[in-house]
Amino acid sequence: MKTVQQAWDCTRMGGHVMLMGLTLQPVPFPGTSLALLGRTIHPGQQGGLHVMRDIPRYVKLIERGIIDTQSVITKRYTLDQSRQAVQDTADRTIITGVVEFT
């Protein structure tokens, strides 16, 4: 909630806020700033990802070597370390972690 509110507060008159995550808490927006400042809120919905269309396309690009996924992986985990992978992601100590099912 706090980041959504901060994004709203930092947006200038006529600006746009793109929501890229999910908050489970209600976010209060003052009616006057909604009506008078002309800010617009856009839902991100996975950044516009259409799962059924895009994931197969991405997999094909990765398989052909067009997208280099190895260079963005910062840490690898075994299946037994999956809880640690989630915790490291929450702590923001890694950029991209991968749980390998071997």
FENGI-V996891 format. One record per residue. RES is the residue in one small letter. PHI is phi in whole degrees, -180 to 180 (* if undefined). D_FIRST is the distance of its C-alpha to the first C-alpha in whole Angstrom. Layout:
BEGIN
[[RES/PHI/D_FIRST] [RES/PHI/D_FIRST]]
END
This chain:
BEGIN
[[m/*/0] [k/-62/4] [t/-69/6] [v/-64/5] [q/-64/6] [q/-65/9] [a/-61/10] [w/-62/11] [d/-65/12] [c/-85/14] [t/-83/16] [r/-76/19] [m/-59/21] [g/83/22] [g/-83/19] [h/-127/17] [v/-114/14] [m/-106/14] [l/-86/11] [m/-111/12] [g/-135/10] [l/-131/9] [t/-119/6] [l/-92/8] [q/-95/6] [p/-66/7] [v/-115/6] [p/-81/9] [f/-124/11] [p/-64/15] [g/-58/17] [t/-66/20] [s/-73/18] [l/-64/17] [a/-81/21] [l/-102/22] [l/-97/21] [g/66/21] [r/-78/18] [t/-124/17] [i/-107/14] [h/-117/16] [p/-74/14] [g/-83/15] [q/46/17] [q/63/18] [g/67/19] [g/86/21] [l/-66/23] [h/-110/25] [v/-55/26] [m/-65/29] [r/-91/31] [d/-83/29] [i/-60/29] [p/-60/33] [r/-64/33] [y/-64/31] [v/-61/34] [k/-63/37] [l/-66/36] [i/-66/35] [e/-62/38] [r/-81/40] [g/83/39] [i/-74/37] [i/-106/34] [d/-93/34] [t/-82/32] [q/-64/33] [s/-72/33] [v/-99/29] [i/-79/29] [t/-99/28] [k/-157/29] [r/-112/31] [y/-128/30] [t/-86/33] [l/-60/32] [d/-65/32] [q/-97/30] [s/-63/27] [r/-62/25] [q/-66/25] [a/-62/24] [v/-64/21] [q/-65/20] [d/-61/21] [t/-65/19] [a/-64/16] [d/-79/18] [r/60/18] [t/-94/22] [i/-131/23] [i/-94/22] [t/-136/24] [g/-104/25] [v/-129/28] [v/-94/29] [e/-95/33] [f/-101/34] [t/-115/38]]
END
